[in-house]
Amino acid sequence: MLSTAILIVSVLVCVSLALNLWRLLKGPSRPDRILALDTMYINSIALIILFGISSSTSLYFEAALLIAMLGFVSTAAMCKYILRGDLIE
């Protein structure tokens, strides 16, 4: 039962990733593209966690935490670059 639920959720997250990729490529403005990229980070974290649950190992949870930290920092850096045009003052 759990493996079926993980499979269904994984397919739905992959569909969500495809829709985010479409928004990243066709976004009307830069903030829309940044938001799509941030959402792709979140969806990739969800896929990694689902794979960790299905394989019963904790290594993937640490990888998901690392991707979450890098995603937050990169989103903040991109937003600062758009607002000010410079990363380091």
N, C-alpha and C positions, 0 to 999 in steps of 0.2 A: 504494500500500500504506500509506504513512504517513498519507494523508488519511483512509483508512478507519479506521485505528486511532485517529486524533484524533477522528473522528466518534463512534465507539463509546465512547471514554472520556468525551467531552463529554456524551453521553446518560446515562452512568452517574453522572457527577458531578451532573448536573441532578436525577436521581432521588434522589441523596444529599441535595441541597439541599432537595428537597421533604420528605423524611423529617425533616431537621433543623428545617424550618419547623413540621412537625407537633409535634415535641418542644418547640419554643419556645412554641407556643400551648397545648399540653396538658400541659406539664411539671408534675409534682406539687409541686415546690418551686423556690425561687429559684436555688439552685446548679445544678439541672438545666437551667434556662432559660439561665443564663450559659454553661454548657458547650455547649448547643446553639448559642448565638449565636457562641461562639468557633469551633466547628466550621464554622459557616456562613462565617465569615471565611476559614478555611482552604480551604473548597471554592470560594469565589469567587476566591481567589488561584489555585487550580488552573485554573479556567475561563479566567481572564485569561491565564495562561501558555500554555494550550492554544491560545487565539486568537492569541497572539503567535507561537507556533510555526507555526500554519497560515498566517498572513499574512506571515511572514518579516520582521518588524520588531522592533526592540529597545525601542520606546517602551512597549509593554505590560509589559515586564519591570520597568521603573522604576515603573509604576503598581502592579504587584503588590507591589513592595518597600514602597511608601508605604502600601498597605493593610495589609501585615503589621505595620508599625511602629504604625500607628493601632490595629489590632486588639489588639496586645499591651498597649498603654497603657490602652485602654478596658477590657479584661478585668481588668487589675490594679486599676484604679480601682473597677470594680463590686464586685470581691471585697473590697476595703478598705472600701467603703461598707456591704456586708452585715455584715462582721465588727465594725466599730466604729460604724457609723451616721453617720460624719463623714468627709469627704474630706481636709479641711485641719485640722491640729491647731494 
